[in-house]
Amino acid sequence: MGRLNSRCLQYGISKSSSGDIDETCEREVAPEVEDEKQVSKPPKPTAVESFHNKALDKFIEKGIIDEDEGLEWAFQSLAKTTLGDMLKRLEFPHTLRVTKDFAKAVETENPTDAYQHHVAYVLHIKPVLARHGDLPVVVIITQFDLENYWPAIQKSKMVDLHLYNAKVTPEAARRVGHIYPLDIACSYTHPTTTRIALDLFAGQLYFGSYHEYIEVSSFLGLAYFDDTKDIEVDPDGFIPSHERHKIPAWHRHANQYWDTFDVSPVPFLKRFLGVVRSHGAGIEHTHMGRILDGERLGIKEFPDFKARGPEDVEPGVETERGLRLETKLQRDQRTQMQGKRSRENGQESKTEPAPKRPRLAASKAAKAATARPQDKNVPEATAEMSRVAVAEGKEREEMQEKTREAAQRKMDKRKRESNE
């Protein structure tokens, strides 16, 4: 090193770079330590053990729902999520229940946003047994409930089972239906409020028609029309209850339930659909996401779009403030009261009762007299009716078999996924 320094001085180099060279060599030789990030995940919660649900057993066997812990209101089952405080300010219709197994999937003290069951199986009272004027209650069950109670459901004379598939894609919205009965003969159309509540709870994101869009919008209290210049509308599109009497009469039909909410459900639904049901995926581009952002849909989204006007007004109740908003239940009660007053005053009711069916002839002579003018055609008509009945029966059996096979395939697929 001394000879090197003297040689450098000879050529006028006063500073040696040996220190820098040594430092460079040390850096090259020294091992570099890289910090690897380790994500600390919370421990996996324990799944709740399923149990025999006496309340569900009673509902299947007798069609009765008691105030029991085994069946609770669907939206109240979300109290353990991060939406619990929002739920306290909202009143959803009491038409939808879930089993305890559906409501609580895991044992944890933390919010259960990520541990919510998918809505797939729905039980309801048979339409012929539903009492007039009562909103039929729908019970959502889990796959475990279905497997445990399947024999009882098949034998039940009180309830029917429907398969449900929420419309979460545009393709699903274009399908004819999303509630499928296992028995074609037990096809049933749910009341408007029950159907909308079921769709919202299941996480529906798309509408199949313009008519469905305006039903859901009015159910949520959201303005879907442009003529709102005299109505005070919130920034999110919600129409407060004290402003709803200003809604034009042609936007207040019997199947539009404007009086469902007094407080805007928009903040709750945004978080529920985006976080709980969609697991953080953005919903801004969907039908529900757009109307919750205050956007109004029209002809671009729905081919069956039709703007409403004065010619679309339904009969209502005239008051000093104009045509009063009236629900179907209120209209039925008003009609009953009008009939009662008319009877008390000795007047005839304006609405005549429906004509009764004529009783069938009980005696053989009466039956013979009824059939005598067509004696020659009776055998032919009977044979034709028999052929039609047999054909319809075969077709119904084929449809039932296909539906059962589809349900079985779906159950097998879910079993395989759960085992994996």
Residue, then its C-alpha position, 0 to 999 in steps of 0.5 A: m500500500g506504501r509503494l502505491n501511495s508513493r507512486c500516486l504522489q509521484y504523479g500528483i495524485s494526493k487522495s487515495s480511493s482505497g477507502d472507497i474501494d474497501e467500502t464497496c467491497e464490504r457492501e458487495v460481500a455483506p449479506e443483505v437482509e430483506d424484511e418480509k411482511q407478515v400479515s397477522k390474520p385473526p383466528k378462524p372462528t368456530a362454526v356454530e353447531s346446528f341443532h334441532n329447531k322446534a320452531l321450524d318443526k312446528f311451522i312445517e307441521k302446523g304452519i304456525i310461527d310462535e314468538d320463539e328464538g328458533l325463527e327470528w326476523a330476517f333483517q334483525s338477524l344482522a344485528k351482530t354485523t357492523l350495520g347493527d346501529m343503522l338497523k335501529r332506525l329502520e323498520f322493515p316489513h315483518t314478512l321475512r324470517v330466518t332460522k337460528d342456524f341461518a342467523k348465526a353461522v359462527e361463534t365470534e365476538n367480532p362483527t359477522d359481516a363476512y359470515q352470512h349465509h347465502v339465500a337459496y331455500v325459502l319456505h312459505i304457507k301454501p296459498v290455499l291455507a293463507r288467511h285473507g288479509d294476512l301477509p304470509v310470512v316467508v322463512i329462509i332456511t339453510q342447506f343443513d335445515l333442508e337436509n334435516y327436514w326434507p322428509a317432513i317438508q315433502k310430507s307437509k300439508m302446510v308449507d311449500l319449498h321454493l328455490y331462490n336465486a338472487k339477481v346479481t348479474p345482468e344475465a340473471a335479471r333477464r331470466v323469467g323468474h328467480i323463485y322456483p317451486l319444486d312442485i310446479a303445481c304449487s307455483y306461488t306469486h309472493p305479495t309485493t312487499t314480501r318479494i321486495a324484502l326477500d330480494l333486498f335481503a338476498g342482495q339483489l343488484y339488478f331489475g328484470s323490468y321497469h315495473e319492478y324498478i319503480e316498485v322497488s324505488s317506491f318501496l324504498g321511498l326513492a324518486y324515480f321520476d323527473d317531475t319533482k320540482d315542487i317536492e323536497v327530495d334529499p340528495d340521495g333521492f329519498i322523499p321524506s314522509h311529509e313531502r309524499h302527499k305532493i307525489p303526482a297521483w299517477h306515481r301512486h299505484a296500489n302496488q307502490y308502498w311509499d309509506t314503508f320507511d320514515v328514514s332513508p334506507v340508502p346508507f344501510l343498503k349501500r353498506f349491506l349490499g356492497v360489504v356484506r352481500s358483495h364482500g367489498a366488490g363495487i356495486e356502483h355500476t349495477h341497477m341498485g348501486r345507481i339508484l342508491d347514488g340518486e341516479r334514475l333509470g329509464i329507456k336505456e336500461f329497460p326496453d319496457f320503459k313507459a313514462r307515466g302521466p295523468e292518464d295512468v291515475e288509479p282511483g284514490v281518495e279525494t281530500e282537501r289536499g288532493l288525492r290522498l296516498e292510500t295503500k291496498l290495506q287502507r283501501d280494503q279497510r275503507t271499503q269495509m267501513q263504507g259498506k258498514r255505514s251503508r248497511e247502518n243507513g239502510q242503503e245499498s253498498k256501492t260495491e256489489p258483492a261477487p256473485k256466488r257460484p251455483r251449487l252442483a246438483a246433489s242427486k242422481a236425477a238432477k245430474a241426469a237432467t243436467a247431462r240429458p241434452q248432451d247425452k250423445n256427446v258425453p262419452e266423447a267429451t269424457a274421453e277427451m278430458s281424460r286424454v288431456a288430463v293424462a297428458e297434463g299429468k305426464e307433463r307435470e310429472e316430467m317438470q317435477e322430476k326435472t326440478r327435483e333433479a336440478a335441486q339434487r344437483k345443486m345440493d350435491k354441488r354444495k356438499r362437494e364445495s363444503n367438503e373441499 
